[in-house]
Amino acid sequence: MEWRDQGLILGTRKHGERSVIVEAMTRGHGRCFGLVRGGRSRPMQSLLQTGTKAEFVWRARLDEHLGTFAVEPENVVTTHMMASAEALHAVCHVAALLRLGAERDPHPELYEAAAQIVSRIDKPQGLAHLIVRFEAEILAQMGFGLDLSACAATGSREDLIYVSPRSGRAVSKVAGEPYKARLLPLPAFLLEDARAPDPPFAEIYDGFRLTGFFLMRDLFGPRGQSLPQARSGYLAAFAKRLSAAA
């Protein structure tokens, strides 16, 4: 059996003396594993970095076998990019979230969103809101999507500024006012097109608070896990950059 697909490297682990097993998120075949012979050589190690976008050719005698990967990198995550703590944590966090999906379960929307983030890690400005959107998309693809289309109480589509922590639905300013202490803030940028201008920093933090709550409640908590360390690392690096620029 054989297939070819575009994907992102999520990580590697040693296999024997010379090879590695590569974990990749592919556009059409989902999260897959494959053996890369000679992957522990110095030239190959520099290519098989988390976040590297590549063309993968998977071959195996039977579909249920591990199989082998031939990897043809398209853009390598360079040492210069990964020297940035913000970039490193961003890539590792994206990889951790993609691992939530079942093996070989295609999610092309997630792949495209992840590829967009990875393509911009050398430019930290404008990256944070994409990560919040990615977290929201993870929730949606895993069956726990937020419903931000209308107010849960009135059906209104105007002045949506809260989210109910119980239902994950939007709540309008008027309907939520008596209960605002128990509601989560809904940043305006999540109601806008992804191509809109970068949102204010306060909205970005509200976005991370919102998605973090539901990630923990619906995905990581039930698995007995905490939120990825890369997420807190990214937020710390993000805050440090902002304070330095202030």
PAFIZA-701600 format. One record per residue: x, y, z of N, C-alpha, C in turn; residue number from 1. Coordinates in steps of 0.001 Angstrom, whole numbers, plus 500000, padded with zeros to 6 digits. Each point is the difference from the previous one (the first is absolute). Layout:
BEGIN
ATOM       nx       ny       nz      cax      cay      caz       cx       cy       cz     i
ATOM        X        Y        Z        X        Y        Z        X        Y        Z   NUM
...
This chain:
BEGIN
ATOM       nx       ny       nz      cax      cay      caz       cx       cy       cz     i
ATOM   500837   498813   500000   499163   501187   500000   500879   501247   500000     1
ATOM   499477   501064   499405   500777   501239   499914   499067   501191   499839     2
ATOM   500339   501102   500671   499321   501257   499748   500982   501149   500163     3
ATOM   499660   501116   499402   500805   501226   500072   499107   501122   500511     4
ATOM   500537   500794   500920   499193   501070   500585   500917   501073   500572     5
ATOM   499447   501177   500148   500719   501109   500627   499724   499982   501492     6
ATOM   500996   500354   500797   499782   499966   501440   501006   500807   500788     7
ATOM   499789   500010   501316   500887   500675   500944   500564   498965   500962     8
ATOM   501280   500085   500278   500608   499103   500983   499606   500456   501393     9
ATOM   499453   499069   500785   499603   500300   501375   501064   499586   501002    10
ATOM   500839   499054   499626   501038   499539   500916   500632   498728   499482    11
ATOM   501069   499580   500661   500700   498768   499637   500401   499264   501271    12
ATOM   500238   498709   499846   500597   499228   501092   500955   498981   499401    13
ATOM   501050   499678   500759   501047   499111   499509   499457   498597   499762    14
ATOM   500577   499368   498987   499653   498603   499709   501279   499301   499535    15
ATOM   500522   499160   500862   501265   499347   499665   501154   500981   500035    16
ATOM   501070   499629   499321   501211   500813   500051   500000   501134   498979    17
ATOM   499264   499855   498911   500120   500975   498915   498689   500641   499569    18
ATOM   498893   499445   500413   498715   500455   499475   499178   500746   501038    19
ATOM   498944   500652   499542   499044   500662   500876   498597   499704   499508    20
ATOM   499059   500082   500912   498592   499952   499636   499479   501432   499996    21
ATOM   499490   500424   498866   499499   501363   499840   498483   500012   500172    22
ATOM   499530   500928   500800   498564   500251   500136   499672   501249   499191    23
ATOM   499017   499909   499132   499666   501124   499129   498491   500199   499933    24
ATOM   499607   501250   499834   498598   500324   499718   499902   500298   498520    25
ATOM   499293   499155   499282   499883   500165   498557   498632   500557   499633    26
ATOM   499942   500628   498844   498745   500638   499587   498889   498982   499763    27
ATOM   500288   498938   499272   498959   499080   499594   499927   498689   500754    28
ATOM   501017   499700   500816   500040   498717   500705   500058   500152   501512    29
ATOM   499922   501235   500487   499992   500222   501441   501362   499805   500636    30
ATOM   499971   499670   501282   501244   499823   500761   500518   498590   499783    31
ATOM   501223   499912   499485   500569   498705   499612   501430   499862   500511    32
ATOM   500444   498739   500076   501373   499675   500385   500680   499244   498876    33
ATOM   501298   500185   499897   500773   499262   499006   501462   499937   500391    34
ATOM   500646   498918   499648   501421   499821   500271   500826   500711   498938    35
ATOM   500971   500783   500442   500940   500647   499080   501362   499381   500235    36
ATOM   500435   499201   499066   501301   499350   500129   501117   501029   499841    37
ATOM   500995   499919   500889   501095   500975   499978   499614   501339   500597    38
ATOM   498849   500050   500671   499514   501271   500528   500816   500568   501137    39
ATOM   500912   499188   500568   500812   500517   501110   501324   500591   499525    40
ATOM   500227   500008   498700   501218   500631   499489   499890   501512   500184    41
ATOM   501136   500671   500083   499992   501435   500253   499239   500780   498923    42
ATOM   500219   499707   498705   499239   500743   498986   498496   499798   500120    43
ATOM   499574   498766   500296   498572   499733   500111   499409   500626   501251    44
ATOM   500751   500013   501090   499489   500596   501236   499672   501476   499808    45
ATOM   500805   500681   499191   499754   501426   499763   498747   500234   499168    46
ATOM   499572   498980   499258   498799   500114   499168   498743   499550   500728    47
ATOM   500151   498996   500855   498836   499407   500656   499675   500727   501298    48
ATOM   499739   501295   499878   499694   500838   501156   498493   500169   500140    49
ATOM   499528   500082   501239   498587   500276   500237   499623   501309   499309    50
ATOM   498938   499951   499207   499550   501174   499269   500421   500041   498555    51
ATOM   500922   499126   499600   500430   499976   498604   498848   499530   499108    52
ATOM   499762   500741   498945   498982   499625   499018   500681   499179   498916    53
ATOM   499383   498888   499622   500660   499096   499066   498980   499226   499174    54
ATOM   500495   499395   498940   499240   499034   499218   500387   498617   500520    55
ATOM   499006   499215   500357   500238   498677   500569   499527   498919   499030    56
ATOM   500840   498997   499841   499582   498797   499266   500032   498857   501011    57
ATOM   498837   499408   500239   499868   498913   500970   499858   498687   499268    58
ATOM   500761   499000   500417   499946   498685   499359   499943   498915   501068    59
ATOM   499173   499001   499758   499907   498845   500892   499361   498842   499242    60
ATOM   500254   498805   500460   499397   498837   499341   498513   499926   500308    61
ATOM   499626   500326   501263   498598   500014   500399   499666   501340   500639    62
ATOM   498753   500402   499915   499580   501303   500495   500233   500144   501505    63
ATOM   499854   498898   500759   500142   500088   501451   501452   500000   500458    64
ATOM   500949   499828   499103   501414   500020   500360   500483   501426   500257    65
ATOM   501119   500101   500747   500601   501306   500246   500374   500676   498686    66
ATOM   500650   499299   499119   500399   500562   498716   501239   500869   500102    67
ATOM   500480   500425   498857   501166   500884   499924   499596   501321   499369    68
ATOM   500707   501038   500383   499814   501325   499419   501217   500359   499156    69
ATOM   499750   500497   498803   500999   500764   499266   499593   501459   500169    70
ATOM   500907   500830   500498   499667   501374   500355   500736   500962   499078    71
ATOM   499229   500867   499355   500570   501015   499118   499626   501371   500556    72
ATOM   500857   500605   500843   499659   501277   500650   499720   501109   498989    73
ATOM   498987   500805   500311   499677   501167   499185   500486   501277   500655    74
ATOM   499789   500122   501290   500587   501114   500749   500430   499485   501360    75
ATOM   501261   500098   500299   500563   499471   501234   499949   501069   501082    76
ATOM   499569   499607   501191   500041   500910   501145   501458   500144   500406    77
ATOM   500562   501169   499740   501432   500202   500186   500364   500228   501457    78
ATOM   501268   499812   500285   500508   500239   501348   499769   501437   500421    79
ATOM   500101   500929   499043   499793   501416   500310   498574   500239   500504    80
ATOM   499029   499393   499312   498608   500165   500423   499775   499405   501373    81
ATOM   500539   498804   500215   499753   499297   501249   500816   500547   501158    82
ATOM   500909   500945   499720   500732   500657   501082   499079   500928   500776    83
ATOM   498871   500356   499413   499016   500833   500661   499121   499129   500886    84
ATOM   499939   500326   501289   499168   499220   500918   498543   500047   499573    85
ATOM   499566   501155   499514   498605   500144   499578   499690   499060   498830    86
ATOM   500912   499953   499024   499802   499130   498844   500048   498535   500393    87
ATOM   500962   499648   500840   500153   498606   500426   498747   499509   500724    88
ATOM   499524   500793   500938   498812   499588   500760   498761   499962   499108    89
ATOM   499903   500927   499053   498842   500017   499104   499923   498715   499185    90
ATOM   501128   499581   499429   500025   498791   499185   499703   498773   500845    91
ATOM   500607   499932   501174   499775   498835   500876   498564   499934   500494    92
ATOM   499397   501155   500232   498604   500025   500444   499071   499522   498891    93
ATOM   500231   500462   498795   499192   499553   498859   500108   498487   499842    94
ATOM   501223   499470   500123   500200   498555   499879   499251   499251   501098    95
ATOM   500028   500530   501230   499306   499345   501113   498496   499959   499767    96
ATOM   499446   501066   499450   498563   500029   499731   499628   499036   498873    97
ATOM   500838   499904   498984   499697   499092   498896   500023   498542   500445    98
ATOM   500733   499711   501053   500040   498623   500513   498696   499582   500678    99
ATOM   499104   500940   500214   498720   499666   500611   499115   499193   499056   100
ATOM   500243   500137   498715   499192   499292   499017   500392   498535   499889   101
ATOM   499050   499187   499573   500275   498578   499811   500975   499803   498849   102
ATOM   500793   498945   500091   500952   499689   498943   499261   499689   498699   103
ATOM   500518   500521   498907   499488   499790   498643   498571   500501   499803   104
ATOM   499647   501017   500766   498689   500643   499869   500209   501369   499359   105
ATOM   499665   500169   498719   500311   501254   499301   499222   501197   500557   106
ATOM   500722   501095   500175   499398   501281   500384   500708   501081   499174   107
ATOM   499635   500131   498721   500714   500957   499138   499948   501433   500490   108
ATOM   498902   500390   500673   499911   501369   500515   501060   500247   501073   109
ATOM   500199   499000   500860   501025   500134   501031   501389   500064   499382   110
ATOM   500219   499166   498991   501311   500020   499344   500284   501385   499426   111
ATOM   499039   500566   499291   500205   501310   499371   500246   501079   501049   112
ATOM   499246   499962   501099   500186   500995   501058   501375   499864   500645   113
ATOM   500419   498753   500242   501319   499772   500594   501109   500445   499053   114
ATOM   499843   499705   498715   501013   500388   499018   500123   501522   499916   115
ATOM   498888   500702   500150   500044   501458   499973   500786   500543   501189   116
ATOM   499782   499414   501164   500740   500448   501190   501494   499743   499833   117
ATOM   500353   498790   499587   501406   499631   499864   500695   500885   498970   118
ATOM   499293   500388   498958   500608   500835   498959   500317   501403   500495   119
ATOM   499452   500369   501173   500181   501364   500502   500762   500066   501319   120
ATOM   500640   498914   500402   500639   500016   501318   501213   500918   500069   121
ATOM   500536   500394   498847   501125   500936   500029   499521   501444   500158   122
ATOM   498691   500205   500030   499426   501334   500178   498975   499914   501131   123
ATOM   500447   500139   501244   499104   499773   501147   498807   500933   500050   124
ATOM   500150   501222   499451   498862   500901   499978   498914   499392   499104   125
ATOM   498809   499983   500498   498894   499475   499211   499818   498500   500103   126
ATOM   500825   499354   500825   499916   498546   500128   499017   499572   501087   127
ATOM   499906   500779   501070   499229   499580   501167   498531   499758   499678   128
ATOM   499386   500904   499252   498571   499821   499730   499746   498804   499099   129
ATOM   500985   499631   499174   499859   498797   499180   500022   498745   500879   130
ATOM   500802   500032   501057   500049   498852   500910   498679   499864   500758   131
ATOM   499417   501126   500423   498684   499944   500656   498968   499398   499053   132
ATOM   500010   500452   498746   499057   499462   499008   500246   498501   499786   133
ATOM   501258   499614   500021   500336   498593   499823   499461   499167   501158   134
ATOM   500124   500517   501212   499457   499296   501150   498481   499856   499886   135
ATOM   499337   501051   499526   498550   499926   499801   499650   498974   498932   136
ATOM   500824   499915   498952   499743   499028   498936   500234   498576   500491   137
ATOM   500999   499812   500856   500219   498680   500604   498749   499563   500755   138
ATOM   499461   500904   500805   498780   499680   500742   498872   499602   499053   139
ATOM   499847   500759   498916   498934   499715   499045   500198   498649   499326   140
ATOM   501229   499713   499568   500277   498760   499289   499884   498775   500908   141
ATOM   500216   500196   501296   499887   498900   500952   498585   499846   500559   142
ATOM   499060   500825   499495   498603   499862   500400   499567   500876   501148   143
ATOM   500816   501017   500355   499675   500873   501127   500044   501466   499576   144
ATOM   499529   500273   498795   500087   501347   499460   499169   501009   500768   145
ATOM   500506   501223   500071   499261   501096   500613   498951   500509   499020   146
ATOM   498836   500343   500492   498942   500558   499169   499946   501501   500252   147
ATOM   500604   500757   499096   500092   501447   500152   499086   500726   499022   148
ATOM   499022   499299   499456   499163   500565   498948   498907   500928   500526   149
ATOM   499494   499743   501209   498908   500797   500540   499949   499836   501508   150
ATOM   499307   500910   500650   499873   499958   501461   499203   498777   500425   151
ATOM   500528   499282   500963   499327   498798   500490   498673   500322   500672   152
ATOM   499865   501206   500550   498787   500358   500746   498938   500656   499135   153
ATOM   500413   500849   499064   499029   500791   499237   499975   499701   498512   154
ATOM   501046   499344   499491   500082   499751   498566   500556   501175   499220   155
ATOM   500292   501087   500685   500537   501188   499339   501415   499747   499494   156
ATOM   500325   500651   498886   501347   499907   499443   500816   501266   500277   157
ATOM   499436   500888   500776   500646   501281   500297   500633   499990   501386   158
ATOM   501106   500754   500129   500667   500217   501304   500321   498699   500714   159
ATOM   500563   499041   499271   500406   498737   500623   501364   500218   500648   160
ATOM   500029   500003   501334   501263   500315   500686   500366   498973   501062   161
ATOM   499142   498994   500219   500279   498974   500995   499818   498608   499380   162
ATOM   500525   499006   500724   499755   498596   499654   499635   499275   501282   163
ATOM   498964   499186   499929   499606   499218   501163   500987   498856   500220   164
ATOM   500601   499890   501175   500932   498892   500262   499292   498653   500063   165
ATOM   498697   500021   500157   499259   498745   500079   499688   499456   498604   166
ATOM   499507   500869   499117   499542   499543   498685   500968   500279   498862   167
ATOM   500946   500927   500198   500892   500381   498918   499322   500869   498956   168
ATOM   498862   500596   500359   499272   500860   499073   500199   501468   500352   169
ATOM   499891   500851   498984   500161   501431   500206   498822   500562   500792   170
ATOM   500274   501103   500695   498977   500707   500768   500168   501491   499716   171
ATOM   498872   500680   499786   500054   501430   499689   500282   500829   501255   172
ATOM   500346   501253   499782   500317   500898   501110   498820   500171   500930   173
ATOM   498808   500205   499436   498811   500231   500822   499624   498746   500790   174
ATOM   499973   498852   499306   499592   498767   500670   501017   499539   501032   175
ATOM   501265   500301   499768   501038   499515   500898   500333   500908   501154   176
ATOM   499523   501220   499970   500357   500982   501023   499765   499491   501427   177
ATOM   498855   499400   500322   499788   499551   501391   500925   498853   500422   178
ATOM   500591   499313   499005   500793   498803   500314   501459   500136   499541   179
ATOM   500427   501207   499702   501285   500190   499334   501176   499459   500808   180
ATOM   499879   499953   501316   501094   499479   500819   500223   498513   499766   181
ATOM   498981   499311   499501   500096   498559   499766   500219   499656   498534   182
ATOM   500061   501002   499141   500154   499768   498569   501438   500269   499561   183
ATOM   500357   499435   498878   501327   500218   499428   499924   501111   498951   184
ATOM   501007   500874   499945   499977   501058   498982   500192   499415   498602   185
ATOM   499238   500526   499049   500110   499588   498601   500726   501091   499228   186
ATOM   501254   499769   499593   500729   501029   499243   499381   500202   498623   187
ATOM   499916   501256   499597   499329   500339   498743   500650   499342   498795   188
ATOM   501320   499751   500047   500666   499481   498813   499544   498592   499633   189
ATOM   499450   499253   500960   499506   498666   499685   498697   500045   499209   190
ATOM   499394   501178   499934   498784   500175   499203   500311   500603   498640   191
ATOM   501276   500274   499758   500409   500649   498753   500767   499033   499118   192
ATOM   500217   500421   498763   500790   499222   499059   501449   499934   500477   193
ATOM   500645   498874   499735   501392   499821   500437   500939   501009   499354   194
ATOM   499571   500609   498906   500854   500973   499307   499852   501413   500561   195
ATOM   499167   500154   501024   499833   501309   500623   501307   500439   500660   196
ATOM   500168   501297   500235   501234   500489   500656   500243   499317   501339   197
ATOM   501258   499980   500413   500343   499379   501275   499201   500638   501137   198
ATOM   499414   499181   500875   499187   500541   501094   500863   500572   501113   199
ATOM   499392   500780   500893   500743   500529   501168   500473   498850   500891   200
ATOM   501049   500269   500761   500574   498963   500858   499001   499483   501029   201
ATOM   499171   500904   500526   499017   499578   501009   499046   498967   499415   202
ATOM   499608   500174   498735   499103   499042   499356   500690   498654   499800   203
ATOM   501278   500047   499683   500748   498752   499807   500032   499198   501297   204
ATOM   500264   500672   501111   500020   499295   501288   498622   499442   500341   205
ATOM   498950   500767   499686   498638   499491   500216   499759   498759   499145   206
ATOM   500552   500014   498779   499848   498838   499124   500673   498765   500557   207
ATOM   501212   500148   500519   500699   498861   500602   499284   499507   501254   208
ATOM   499446   500923   500767   499251   499596   501187   498768   499183   499592   209
ATOM   499315   500444   498955   498791   499329   499531   500298   498600   499483   210
ATOM   500909   499909   499046   500291   498685   499420   500675   499088   501009   211
ATOM   500830   500567   500879   500666   499185   501012   499010   499331   500932   212
ATOM   498942   500719   500355   498980   499432   500887   499379   498756   499373   213
ATOM   499597   500110   498731   499309   498879   499359   500964   498885   499587   214
ATOM   501235   500353   499661   500992   498957   499723   500204   499126   501230   215
ATOM   500109   500631   501156   500223   499254   501224   498769   499195   500381   216
ATOM   498831   500621   499905   498775   499323   500428   499622   498825   499101   217
ATOM   500138   500193   498679   499445   499019   499065   501020   499054   499377   218
ATOM   501266   500393   499947   500982   499165   499308   501106   499475   500909   219
ATOM   500669   500871   500707   501137   499545   500801   499565   499428   501345   220
ATOM   499074   500670   500669   499545   499535   501305   499472   498574   499984   221
ATOM   499084   499666   499069   499473   498623   499958   501063   498945   499731   222
ATOM   501135   500404   499447   501095   499061   499746   500975   499946   501172   223
ATOM   499695   500737   501063   500900   500045   501144   501261   500779   499726   224
ATOM   499935   500972   499077   501176   500772   499611   499805   501473   500327   225
ATOM   501114   500704   500112   499988   501450   500130   500153   500624   498621   226
ATOM   499762   501287   499907   500267   500696   498743   501484   499882   499679   227
ATOM   500367   499960   498726   501407   499815   499625   500914   501053   500619   228
ATOM   501162   499561   500452   500977   500941   500545   500416   501020   498953   229
ATOM   499986   499582   498731   500370   500926   498924   499036   501177   499936   230
ATOM   498767   499788   500417   499010   501097   499982   500378   501062   501031   231
ATOM   500267   499577   501236   500393   500962   501032   501342   500630   499649   232
ATOM   500883   499222   499370   501281   500555   499563   499816   501068   498943   233
ATOM   499085   499756   499073   499724   500992   498958   499427   501278   500614   234
ATOM   499035   499844   500903   499381   501176   500612   501018   500815   500794   235
ATOM   500924   499315   500678   501038   500706   500752   500931   500764   499059   236
ATOM   500388   499352   498890   500879   500665   499036   499290   501164   499313   237
ATOM   498723   499820   499724   499180   501043   499391   499924   501209   500932   238
ATOM   499722   499747   501300   499907   501090   500973   501341   500711   500162   239
ATOM   501085   499240   499963   501337   500588   500147   500312   500934   498835   240
ATOM   499618   499600   498803   500239   500847   498835   499180   501293   500104   241
ATOM   498774   499870   500450   499145   501191   500119   500537   500967   501046   242
ATOM   500456   499461   501135   500525   500870   501058   501292   500674   499563   243
ATOM   500795   499307   499209   501248   500595   499511   499735   501124   499005   244
ATOM   498893   499849   499260   499666   501017   498992   499281   501201   500601   245
ATOM   499495   499837   501226   499215   501088   500644   500903   501149   500425   246
